[in-house]
Amino acid sequence: MSLIDAASHVRGESLYVDDIPVPAGTLYAVPAGSRMAHARLTAIHTEDARNFPGIVCVLTADDIPGQNQIGTIIMDEPLLAEDCVHYVGQPFAVVVGTSRMAAEQAAKRISADYTPLPAIFDAREAASAGQFIAPSRTFACGDLAKAWEKCVTILENRVDSGSQEHLYIETQGSIAFPAENDSVRLISGTQSPTSTQKVVARILGIPMTKVEVDIRRLGGAFGGKEDQATPWAAMAALAARRTQKTVKLILNRHDDMHMTGKRHPYSSDYKIGLDAEGRILAYEVDFYQNAGAAADLSTSILDRSLYHALNVYHIPNVRITGYSCRTNLPPFTAFRGFGAPQAVFVIESALTHAAAVTGIDKLTLQARNFIQSGQTFHYGQTLPVSHAGRALSECLNHYQYPELQTRVRHFNAQHYGSKKGLSVLPICFGISFTTIFLNQASALIHVYTDGSVSVSTGAVEMGQGVYTKIARVCARTLGISSERITILSTNTTRVANTSPTAASTGADLNGMATFEASRLLVSRLLDFAALELSVPRTAVTLQNNFVCVSDCPTELTWDSLIAKAYLNRICLTQHAFYATPDLAFDRTTETGSPFAYHVFGAAITEVTLDTLTGAYTIDSVKIVHDAGESLDRAIDCGQIEGGLVQGLGWMTLEEIQYGAEGQLLSGSLATYKVPDLHFAPAIEVRFLEQAPNPRAVLNSKAVGEPPFLYGMGAYFALLEALQAAQPEKPVFFTAPMTPERTLLYLMEPSKLGLPNEDPALQAMHKTH
Amino acid sequence: MHHFILNNTLISTDRPAGMAVLDFIRTEANLTGTKSGCREGDCGACTILVGRLESGHMHYQSMTSCLLPLGHIQGAHVVTIEGLNQSDLNPVQQQIVDHSATQCGFCTPGIVVALTGFFLSSSTLEAQEAHRYIEGNICRCTGYASIRRALDLLPEALKDQIRPIPDRISALIQTGILPGYFSSIASRIARLPEADPVSKADPIIVGGGTDLMVQRPTDLAGLPIVIARRDPDLNLISETADYLEIGSAVTIETLKHDARVAQYFPNISNHLDLVSSKHIRHMATVGGNIVNASPIADIVIMLLAQNAELVLELATAQRILPLKNFYLGYKKLALQPGERVRVIRIPRDIKGLPFGFAKLSKRTHLDIASVNAAISIQHSDHIITSARIAVGGVAPIPCLLDTLSQSLSGEKISPETVLRISEKALQAIQPISDVRGSIRYKQLACQQLIRTVFQKMFPETIREEMLV
């Protein structure tokens, strides 16, 4: 089955926020932001903008009737800056005009008086200065001090991974329609309609009941429209409230890239200790998370780093500490993987380092330290069944890894101008929001008298196929075909208190709520059918749109059953609620069972490096992935391939660069490159067979984030290719592995290791 | 007034010539299937087809409508996704649906349109070529694997039904790829009225607009502009007794496929694969690349190595200026007010000489170079008689390394020469650190590009292992 939206997508008939018809007289809002990274705002000059033709008003913090606060976890971020600005691009005014172009031009005419304050852009510098978003957290188990004594090899190093722009092709946006009694209806490109609703209510000083948030689909999100979608909706709502006109705010690409948060850069120090056989006895790591200027979701993202610090390995003695560091960059935010990729990159770097020093093959080291069924993670959760070993061996066998290795060795022996590299990357990813209360969802099903069925949940469709999966769960449970089911837009008046569609849990939570609602509904309908047909209740089922007795179709179709049920005053509406069971975590001991289950997999990556120029290609990535009993293999395969390629981008091309004053240098698609068709490698995906998952809907597994981790394979394969060319040079762990880094490694080893080592970045010349 | 056909509808509009076609489509025509993604031609979400009547037949090219000035589509047929839709999904659409080659769907209409362009103009109809037609379309969701699966089967399945280009449209109507109204477009285009002439003084001259529409969109929408592409004289490539002459409004894609150009620039088609995307190459012009004066303009670097000269025109007066003397400083040109580039010419004695080009960029395709290099060598039995090495991205202007090039005369083509000369090149350049790389990277890249270009020009004499 293909996506239920596929046909309207290919016809260009799927509507995104900017496509939705708006009434005549609609106004357009454009934000104006700070030009300094950290300064006291002494005055905002809006006169020129107000006098610009077509401008209706310019709003600042003074125009906010409610609370000027958009923070969700920690209340530390204003919608519009008042006394102080904390990053370049931080919005402090909203220009509202009769056309988008007028508002954009007027926004450029807004200026401010700044008194500069010292700015910090580096996480370690922030840590030294005591600038933290929240107190540090440490997960520990075993006896580290004793363990070091038993180690034969102890290694330390620093690891850096860069930021990443989501680059959803649809930029952020929202339309606000003013309604009677101070209420407002919003169409908002948000992954988290309830967060948007809550913050808009707070900004306008009205109860949540007066704010309706509706969204049918997003043109890509990847975490970037979780908390980060809210300000634009709030600004539109504020302007609609002021003007009593419909207000549309769609960020242009420049503003989107400059004003919205991205993946957190991490800088980490590890210390790893192994015995003579390559068993990891001890591991210690400090994560310095660059959180940007406000909390956003940083503390939750750091949680996931702590949980995923060991990837798929079992290490008896560990201490893992995370620091969320406040800097003067736009608040970093959720991005597919949510802190796990940054942590996994560190342990995989440590293993690569260990392999290089001990001479034990990295794959041997990896496999020797896999977590086994029945073992306990460093945060206290016991893993009932580990698929780590099975995924790896299926991957190596099916894709004939030994032959690949031989081929690569041959190639490297015969070629001077190019070298190949291979890597194997096993993954383990925990599923559930680590903020336990978020693991809840509701579904609301209406059956109409013609037999058509509508389902509303809190899940937001952004291309990941959650609507299709929900329709499938509902159809299977009701015993009718998917075509009878319409998944309605996600709307806070139909389903309240929605958790964000995030953490890969969209289908798990909302699918389970849908399953429950469908089950209750069908049960009631079958009670009625049994009476109608005068047969025992236990003999009646619904299959393929027919009421069946002892599995034989009767003349009673779904449609006629519904028509009769209505006349007999049977309720045709069902709501259900689901909360993931058995989740618990004790923050005082930092132990518990935060995850419903774990996802496993393994990938082999092959790359070819041009040793003259440092240019490279990623030739292929071959994956075995554990999706449980996949709800839809085509959709899951698309998630695996898409997640992988985003991960490849993060590790190779995608380089967020800031200037010395904290200004974004890579702020357009001309300067920030994501994978294109030519860059994307040949991808093979196999599903791990016979791995049903009793802990999620219809034995499936969540699939959104884990495959992102496979992209890391490219870094280690490139490192192997570099070392094939320069065997004497040391390994280094600074991602992304841009063509600049590879050439510098090939030609000039001494310069490597530290990110942004070149202070001359401030000398920007336009080279476009 | 501008007159064109948008899908199946005749449009006459007085909107400004510099308005982006994307804005016209979305806000004036209310067709929202064409998406706005980046407004700089880098994502392809706004891809449309522009068809022109040439020798009695319609010829269609994909373009990014965000960079396309309205004046450019005078007399053309503009096709958006809405103009391809029929009651059922067409085979292109069906194939994308069947292979789940759409996720969030935002890039999908652009891909469908671009693939339709493939069926309209590909001579080979090979799946591999179909990839090139959508190389300018970024998809952030799929990782392209499902898109490739859809592409790999589609041309094969339809190949036998699709006739050569002149009869292509009727064949595509029969296979259902195009709606029936396409058959009437040629005759309707032939009847379209001319646009009003630009009357005001000092208009902005727009080549393809692919840089101006990014840098000065508001100016273009508000000021009088002249579309150079509409002047047929500027669109010619010809060979005279002494020169290959390239009109300044010749597009990069035309350059890529011209057999005469290939005699002066061996392998140019492959080199131009690395220059922007097909959608952009359909718009961007040689003259535009020259006057935009980017220090890393790929075309300029190639032209410098082949000793190009500019024919400059002021009213009726013409003068000749070697391209290497055209750049006075960063984005400063040796142009008088009102003067424009008419023709780029290459001396005939260049024809057939060994020539090579390479660039380094973060992404290999559709990316601006960090550093690029082009080399032209004249030699007699591997003794260099004349050489020109041009490098970009290492100075405020695109550079011909004159002194260095001259010092090569009399040298033997050998690994030693290449190693020495590429190191010496570093003394002749002044790169800066910017978003495209640090000073040190650009120095090394320059050195290594010179080596790799030589190596590829003379693979027998200069083997890879001698340079590593």
Interface residues (C-beta under 8 A of the other chain):
Chain A: S2 L3 D5 A6 A7 S8 H9 V10 R11 G12 E13 S14 L15 Y16 D18 D19 M101 Q105 H166 L167 Y168 I169 E170 T171 R217 L218 G219 G220 A221 F222 N252 R253 H415 Y416 G417 M462 G463 Q464 G465 D610 T611 L612 T613 G614 A615 T617 A634 I635 C637 G638 E641 G642 G643 L644 V645 Q646 L653 E655 Q657 L665 S666 S668 L669 A670 T671 K673 V674 P675 D676 L677 H678 F679 A680 I683 V685 A725 T738 P739 E740 L743 L744 M747 E748 K751 D758 A760 L761 A763 M764 H765 K766 T767 H768
Chain B: T32 G33 T34 K35 S36 G37 C38 R39 E40 D42 C43 A45 T80 I81 E82 N85 L89 V92 Q93 I96 V97 D98 H99 S100 T102 Q103 C104 G105 F106 C107 T108 P109 V112 H131 I134 E135 N137 I138 C139 R140 C141 T142 G143 Y144 A145 S146 I147 R148 D211 V214 Q215 T218 A221 S294 P295 I296 Y330 K331 A358 L360 S361 K362 R363 T364 H365 L366 D367 I368 S370 G393 P396 I432 S433 D434 V435 R436 G437 S438 I439 R440 Y441 L444 A445 Q448 L449 R451 T452 Q455 R463 E464 E465 L467 V468
